[in-house]
Amino acid sequence: MPFRFRSLAPYLFVGPAVLSVTIFLYGPLIASMLLSVVDWNLLSADIRFVGVDNYASIFDNPDFRMAAWNTLLYCIVLIPAEIVIPLIFAVMLHSVRKNPLQGLYRGSLFLPTIVAYSVAGVAWSWLFNPVNGLFNEVLGHFGFPPSRWHTDPNLALLCVSLVTFWKTFGLNMLLWLAALANLPHQLREASQLDGAGSTRHFFNISLPLMTPTAFFISVTTFFHVLDDIVGIIDVLTHGGPAGRSSSLLYFLWQQGLLFFQFGPASAVAVIIIVLVLAVTWLQFRVSEKRVHYR
């Protein structure tokens, strides 16, 4: 192999990956930062520099403040649920791992994850239908009054959270299952010899050994909550009623692709990027001394 080719070979292998990251990650990031300080609809030749006016306008927008508050509520509801409940189901499935039906249980719980957001939204809209939906039929059968479900301003956010949780539950459950399956069997046997029960063994031995998985799930779940709710909101509630189920990403989509307000939309994108970086940095700082790699 000629010396010149050997010296260029690493760059040729790395080049496509670096190029794709530059085009599809850093390119949109830089474009969003530039668009956030100008007034331009991407169609006309008139580009006007406005500085921080786009940021000021969105902070003065009550719809943005409502979307930010809703996003916080989504995180408070969904992040603990998508971490703790999949862990509980993973422990139960792991306890029956020798059962021939365990694969069926695991597949049934994971199945919603591969369902398209549009399909999930339409299916649940039928269940939530205030007139003849299944849930109201069940309530009527037991003598309860019908509910407006996702069309009720007080329930819309919870309905979106429920559908999002149902849709994304399976992936975290499989991650917890993989972590449980990777635990050394010798530790279980040693704890039993020392008289430790199942609960004590789980909290004192199994859970500390799964902290790398817990850290990974906590970081990725935050990203997923911000992203996954958008598809459900778009199909199920369209951000309503009265903006009570909207989110920051859905507000961004409305501003950019519905109203063609690319300056404010880019400002929202920059705010979301800063928010994600800050939360991720905080997660790393808080978890670095609590994650045990063996």
C-alpha positions as CSV (number, residue, x, y, z in Angstrom):
1,M,0.0,0.0,0.0
2,P,1.5,3.4,-1.0
3,F,2.5,5.6,1.9
4,R,0.2,8.4,0.7
5,F,-2.8,6.2,0.7
6,R,-2.0,4.8,4.2
7,S,-1.8,8.4,5.5
8,L,-5.2,9.3,4.0
9,A,-7.0,6.1,4.9
10,P,-8.1,7.1,8.4
11,Y,-9.6,10.4,7.0
12,L,-11.4,8.5,4.2
13,F,-13.0,6.2,6.8
14,V,-13.9,8.9,9.2
15,G,-14.9,11.5,6.6
16,P,-18.4,10.3,5.7
17,A,-19.4,10.2,9.4
18,V,-18.0,13.7,10.1
19,L,-19.6,15.0,7.0
20,S,-23.1,13.6,7.9
21,V,-22.8,15.0,11.5
22,T,-21.8,18.4,10.1
23,I,-24.6,18.5,7.6
24,F,-27.4,17.1,9.7
25,L,-26.5,18.2,13.2
26,Y,-24.2,21.2,13.3
27,G,-25.7,22.7,10.1
28,P,-29.3,22.9,11.4
29,L,-27.9,24.1,14.7
30,I,-26.0,27.0,13.2
31,A,-28.9,27.8,10.9
32,S,-31.4,28.0,13.8
33,M,-29.1,30.3,15.7
34,L,-28.8,32.6,12.6
35,L,-32.5,32.5,11.8
36,S,-33.4,33.3,15.5
37,V,-32.0,36.9,15.1
38,V,-33.5,37.8,11.7
39,D,-37.0,38.3,10.3
40,W,-37.2,36.1,7.2
41,N,-39.8,33.6,5.9
42,L,-37.4,31.7,3.7
43,L,-39.3,32.7,0.6
44,S,-38.7,36.4,0.1
45,A,-35.4,38.1,-0.5
46,D,-36.0,40.5,2.3
47,I,-33.9,39.6,5.3
48,R,-34.0,42.0,8.3
49,F,-31.8,41.7,11.3
50,V,-33.9,42.0,14.5
51,G,-31.5,40.9,17.2
52,V,-33.3,39.6,20.3
53,D,-36.7,40.8,19.2
54,N,-37.7,37.2,18.3
55,Y,-36.8,36.0,21.8
56,A,-38.7,38.9,23.3
57,S,-41.8,38.2,21.2
58,I,-42.0,34.5,22.2
59,F,-41.6,35.3,25.9
60,D,-44.4,37.8,25.6
61,N,-46.5,35.2,23.8
62,P,-49.0,33.5,26.2
63,D,-49.1,30.4,24.0
64,F,-45.3,30.0,24.5
65,R,-45.7,30.3,28.3
66,M,-48.5,27.8,28.3
67,A,-46.4,25.4,26.1
68,A,-43.4,25.7,28.5
69,W,-45.6,25.1,31.5
70,N,-47.2,22.0,29.8
71,T,-43.7,20.7,28.9
72,L,-42.7,20.9,32.6
73,L,-45.8,19.0,33.6
74,Y,-45.2,16.4,30.9
75,C,-41.7,15.9,32.3
76,I,-43.0,15.7,35.9
77,V,-45.6,13.1,34.9
78,L,-43.8,11.0,32.3
79,I,-40.1,10.8,33.3
80,P,-40.7,9.1,36.7
81,A,-43.4,6.9,35.2
82,E,-41.2,5.8,32.2
83,I,-38.3,4.9,34.5
84,V,-40.0,3.3,37.5
85,I,-43.0,1.4,36.0
86,P,-40.9,-0.3,33.3
87,L,-38.5,-1.4,36.0
88,I,-41.3,-2.9,38.0
89,F,-42.5,-4.9,35.0
90,A,-39.0,-5.9,34.1
91,V,-38.5,-7.3,37.6
92,M,-41.7,-9.3,37.3
93,L,-40.8,-10.6,33.9
94,H,-37.3,-11.5,35.1
95,S,-38.8,-13.5,38.0
96,V,-40.7,-15.7,35.5
97,R,-37.8,-15.9,32.9
98,K,-38.1,-19.7,32.9
99,N,-41.8,-19.6,32.0
100,P,-42.4,-20.6,28.4
101,L,-44.9,-17.7,28.0
102,Q,-42.3,-15.1,29.1
103,G,-41.5,-14.3,25.5
104,L,-45.2,-13.7,24.8
105,Y,-45.5,-11.4,27.8
106,R,-42.4,-9.4,26.7
107,G,-43.5,-9.2,23.1
108,S,-47.0,-8.0,24.1
109,L,-45.6,-5.2,26.3
110,F,-43.1,-4.1,23.7
111,L,-45.6,-4.2,20.8
112,P,-46.9,-0.6,21.3
113,T,-43.3,0.7,20.8
114,I,-43.3,-0.2,17.1
115,V,-46.8,1.2,16.4
116,A,-46.7,4.4,14.4
117,Y,-47.6,7.6,16.3
118,S,-50.4,8.3,13.8
119,V,-51.9,4.8,14.4
120,A,-51.6,5.1,18.1
121,G,-53.2,8.6,18.2
122,V,-56.2,7.5,16.0
123,A,-56.8,4.3,18.0
124,W,-56.8,6.1,21.3
125,S,-59.0,8.9,19.9
126,W,-61.6,6.2,19.3
127,L,-61.2,5.0,22.8
128,F,-61.5,8.6,24.2
129,N,-64.4,9.6,21.9
130,P,-66.8,11.5,24.2
131,V,-69.9,10.4,22.3
132,N,-69.5,6.6,21.7
133,G,-65.9,5.8,22.8
134,L,-65.1,2.6,24.6
135,F,-64.1,4.3,27.9
136,N,-67.4,6.2,28.2
137,E,-69.3,3.0,27.4
138,V,-67.5,1.3,30.3
139,L,-68.2,4.2,32.6
140,G,-71.9,4.1,31.6
141,H,-72.1,0.4,32.2
142,F,-71.1,1.0,35.8
143,G,-73.4,4.0,36.2
144,F,-70.8,6.8,36.0
145,P,-71.4,9.9,33.8
146,P,-69.5,10.2,30.6
147,S,-66.2,12.1,30.4
148,R,-64.9,14.5,27.7
149,W,-61.4,12.9,28.0
150,H,-58.9,14.6,25.6
151,T,-61.4,17.4,24.8
152,D,-61.6,18.4,28.4
153,P,-59.0,21.1,29.3
154,N,-58.4,19.5,32.7
155,L,-57.8,16.0,31.2
156,A,-56.2,16.7,27.9
157,L,-52.6,16.7,29.2
158,L,-53.1,13.5,31.2
159,C,-54.6,11.8,28.2
160,V,-51.6,12.7,26.0
161,S,-49.3,11.5,28.8
162,L,-51.2,8.2,29.1
163,V,-50.9,7.5,25.3
164,T,-47.3,8.6,25.2
165,F,-46.5,6.3,28.2
166,W,-48.3,3.4,26.5
167,K,-46.4,4.0,23.3
168,T,-42.9,4.3,24.8
169,F,-43.1,2.0,27.8
170,G,-41.6,-1.1,26.1
171,L,-38.2,0.2,25.2
172,N,-37.2,1.1,28.8
173,M,-38.6,-2.2,30.0
174,L,-36.3,-4.1,27.7
175,L,-33.3,-2.1,28.8
176,W,-34.1,-2.9,32.4
177,L,-34.6,-6.6,31.5
178,A,-31.2,-6.6,29.8
179,A,-29.6,-5.1,32.9
180,L,-31.2,-7.7,35.2
181,A,-30.1,-10.6,32.9
182,N,-26.5,-9.3,33.0
183,L,-26.3,-9.4,36.8
184,P,-23.9,-12.1,38.2
185,H,-25.8,-15.1,39.5
186,Q,-23.1,-15.6,42.2
187,L,-24.2,-12.4,44.0
188,R,-27.8,-13.7,44.2
189,E,-26.6,-17.0,45.7
190,A,-24.2,-15.2,48.1
191,S,-27.0,-12.9,49.4
192,Q,-29.3,-15.9,49.9
193,L,-26.6,-17.6,52.0
194,D,-26.3,-14.5,54.1
195,G,-30.1,-14.5,54.7
196,A,-31.0,-11.5,52.5
197,G,-34.5,-11.5,51.2
198,S,-35.6,-10.6,47.7
199,T,-36.4,-7.0,48.5
200,R,-33.1,-6.4,50.3
201,H,-31.2,-8.1,47.6
202,F,-32.8,-5.9,44.9
203,F,-32.3,-2.5,46.7
204,N,-28.8,-3.2,48.1
205,I,-27.2,-5.3,45.4
206,S,-29.1,-5.4,42.1
207,L,-30.1,-1.7,41.9
208,P,-26.7,-0.3,42.6
209,L,-25.2,-2.6,40.0
210,M,-27.8,-1.3,37.4
211,T,-26.9,2.4,38.0
212,P,-25.3,2.7,34.5
213,T,-28.5,1.5,32.9
214,A,-30.5,3.8,35.2
215,F,-28.4,6.7,34.2
216,F,-28.7,5.9,30.5
217,I,-32.5,5.5,30.8
218,S,-32.9,8.8,32.7
219,V,-30.9,10.8,30.1
220,T,-32.6,9.3,27.1
221,T,-36.1,9.4,28.7
222,F,-35.8,13.2,29.0
223,F,-35.1,13.4,25.3
224,H,-37.9,11.0,24.4
225,V,-40.5,12.9,26.5
226,L,-39.7,16.1,24.7
227,D,-40.0,14.4,21.3
228,D,-42.5,11.6,21.7
229,I,-45.4,13.7,22.9
230,V,-45.4,15.8,19.7
231,G,-46.7,13.0,17.5
232,I,-49.5,12.2,20.0
233,I,-50.4,15.8,20.4
234,D,-50.7,16.4,16.7
235,V,-53.0,13.5,16.1
236,L,-55.0,13.4,19.4
237,T,-55.5,17.1,20.5
238,H,-53.7,19.4,18.1
239,G,-52.4,21.2,21.1
240,G,-55.9,22.0,22.4
241,P,-58.2,22.6,24.0
242,A,-57.1,26.2,24.5
243,G,-53.5,25.1,24.3
244,R,-53.7,23.0,27.4
245,S,-52.0,20.0,25.8
246,S,-49.4,21.9,23.8
247,S,-45.6,21.6,24.3
248,L,-42.5,23.5,23.3
249,L,-41.7,21.3,20.4
250,Y,-45.3,21.4,19.2
251,F,-45.3,25.2,19.6
252,L,-42.1,25.3,17.5
253,W,-43.7,23.2,14.8
254,Q,-46.8,25.5,14.7
255,Q,-44.7,28.7,14.5
256,G,-42.4,27.3,11.8
257,L,-44.4,25.0,9.6
258,L,-47.9,26.2,10.2
259,F,-47.5,30.0,10.5
260,F,-44.1,30.3,8.7
261,Q,-42.7,32.4,11.5
262,F,-39.2,31.0,11.2
263,G,-37.6,33.6,13.3
264,P,-39.6,32.9,16.5
265,A,-39.6,29.2,15.7
266,S,-35.8,29.2,15.5
267,A,-35.7,31.2,18.8
268,V,-37.7,28.5,20.4
269,A,-35.4,25.8,18.9
270,V,-32.4,27.6,20.4
271,I,-34.1,27.8,23.8
272,I,-34.9,24.0,23.7
273,I,-31.3,23.2,22.8
274,V,-30.0,25.3,25.7
275,L,-32.6,23.6,28.0
276,V,-31.6,20.1,26.9
277,L,-27.8,20.9,27.3
278,A,-28.4,22.3,30.7
279,V,-30.5,19.4,31.9
280,T,-28.1,16.8,30.4
281,W,-25.1,18.6,32.1
282,L,-27.0,18.6,35.4
283,Q,-27.8,14.9,35.1
284,F,-24.1,14.1,34.5
285,R,-23.0,16.2,37.4
286,V,-25.5,14.7,39.8
287,S,-25.1,11.1,38.6
288,E,-21.3,10.9,38.2
289,K,-20.6,9.8,41.8
290,R,-23.7,7.6,42.0
291,V,-23.1,5.5,38.9
292,H,-21.0,2.4,39.6
293,Y,-19.3,0.7,36.6
294,R,-17.9,-2.8,37.3
